[in-house]
Amino acid sequence: MEDNPLRTRRGFLGMGVGLLGAAGLAACGDTSSAPRVQAEVPKELIDAAAELRGSSMGMLSQKLYSETANAALDSSIKNFADATGTKIGNSLVQADAGDAVAKIDAEVKGGVARDLAFMTDSRFVAQFQALGDLEDVTDVVQALTAKYGEPTAESKNYCVFDGRWFAIPYHFIGIGSFLRKDWMQDKGISPKDVYTWEELRDVCLAISDPGKRRFGWGMTVNRSGDANGMIEALINSYGGAIASNDGRKVTFDSPETVQAVTFLADIYTNPRFKPMLPPGVAAWTDSSNNENWLAGILGYTRNQFSVYADSKTKKNPVYANTHVFADCTGPATDKSLLLGQSQSFVVFKGAKNAALAKLLAQYLITAPALLGVAKEAPGLALPAWDKVWDADPYFTSGDPAFPVMRKITQQTLPLSTKNGLDFPQKASAGQQAAVGAYVLTDMMQQVIQGTPPAQAVQAAHAKMVQIFTQQGLPQ
């Protein structure tokens, strides 16, 4: 909304001069009355910033679903700015707008980009790196590794190119699948830790009751990040993939992909499954499944932990009735391919204050700075560095889901399918751009409207070939 106070005050972060400044937010609700906590800036960072006192920089932050988490980040940034005597302007960016990469690339090429940004590494870093927009930050990552141990396993795949780091892991994003365990109990169904996609579909149908406003299947295939994630995860579990393991060759058009697309389309077109589809699901956007889950009318959804965090911080009764499980398995998998994601900092080429940007990034990954954000977004903002997990008891015991999330950050990668695919695959600008262009969701819409799955997959493959070529990966 245009009158959101977060948007109108971000340019003024850091204009105060107190050593530790205003503190972060420690509780949800009205931010004006929320208790405040101090997030101490390490002395070595203050000392390193001494020569930068009086300077300024700009930052872009990928918008988190929780407004109070965005406010908590603001507070940590202000704290750093006050402690270092600098001025930092922070602006939100909606990464799912579809044109974020093109806009930021134009700013970098035009010499007007912000100095620092954080975005989801598996979705954006390879694109920016291929465009030549990023500074090498290997020195920062090496320094952080020496102090805080290893970063998340998946970030080593998406942030490293030719042995050099081009992004700094910031925080780990929990991704999970959620079922209403009370609805399952009503039907005599016991929750499981692992489901096949077919089993999940059948559970969703069994727990649906439109007369009681209970709709089991809470996912859309309309253009959205959540739909992209579900479609790609399902195809991968069937043994299909956008690209080869090296990320360079489009391999989308395969029998495995067609099988997965056929299965998913059946959910939206077969009259048998109509009772489990919520009204308007065909037109949902990224926030729709969150809103409907929190309204208590969905039996299943797949999401970043934003929806879980919101139900907990706002004391929504849905939280106590949520069964969390890892992604589903398919014909090509014996275990879930769920990797989670990380937000990572990038320093843009031509940054006017790269030195300050690197110091700010090193502060924001620390436990004191991350804690306020993490408490406002439980499971959505968790440590990306091994020793940060143990720096505050909240990260290890603040929620029953946290230990599971930590295991995901430290699991041995890659995870392999029976037909030789490895996940994560090598970071690919082509794959990231194809997902960002909504080729997957548009394909599913075509199938739902009557295009045979094999034909729709073939057309999507052709579009991906064009996109890969545009990204410097000729086919």
C-alpha angles and dihedrals in degrees: 000000000000094000094053106135091216090065095047097050103042095093091061099058113131100017090123120084107209114129096241097013127187115347136234129268116266102181139036126248130060106006092211091066099031116121112254130224130194120242104200118219111224112251092233090060092048090050092048090052095050093102090049095057110134094022126116140212141182128235136191119210124196104237114253120213091239113074090199089055089053088050091049090054089050089053093052091049091050089049091055092045092051092047093050098037093239136126120237125185114202124194130184121236125196101219094191092062086100099230100062094111094049093048095048092044089054090051092050092048089046093051094241102101123125116258098239137022139169124215139154105290098212092054106039119011097079091051094052091044092051089051090054092242100128137083120225107256099179091123092058094047091049091051092048092047090054090054105031105026126235124350123229115303096237094051090062087065100045102037101044124081123176090347095306128108117236097174135041115226108242112173137343119246115215115222120190149154119246131203131182101246093189091058089049091050090052088059095042093251117144117217118247132201093225132035134176113233089250092052091049092050091052093047090051091053093047094053095045121109113165090189088064092040091251113144115178103200110063101176133099131203092208118117106295141113092250092054091048090052095048095046094049093045092051093048091049091051089054090053100261128120140177091237145010119273092267090057093234108098127057109235099164099120101078137127089251092056092047090051092052094046091049091052094048095045090053090064091060099038108034111093088218091072098042094100091063096052115094118228113274095012091137090066100041121135129203096285096045099085090046092052095045093045091052089047087060100239100110128082097193138017137162117219150132109281089267091101091048091047093050093051090051101044093045093045092238110175088230088076095066090048097050121115110198119204138162122260119290127266125235138196091286098047138068093187137025117281090213110144103165119220138254133218109226135191120238127191111213124229111263092023108173093214106024092151093059091042091056092049092049091051090052090053098046094056092058122102096247093052095041097044097078092051092044094052092051092047107034110200093001096081112035130152118287092196126071099230094043088065089064096041095085129025091227091072094054101037109013093105136007090243096058099080089052090050091051091054089054091053091053102038120126111259148245106049111207136211126219091254097054106268116141123207128237091036119204110292108269129191087202094055093045092048092048091053091044090053090058094238089148097052093043089052092053091049089054092052092048089052091055109276110138110253094238091053093047092049091050091051092048090050090054091052090050091052089056092048094048090050090050088052092056096265105112114196 
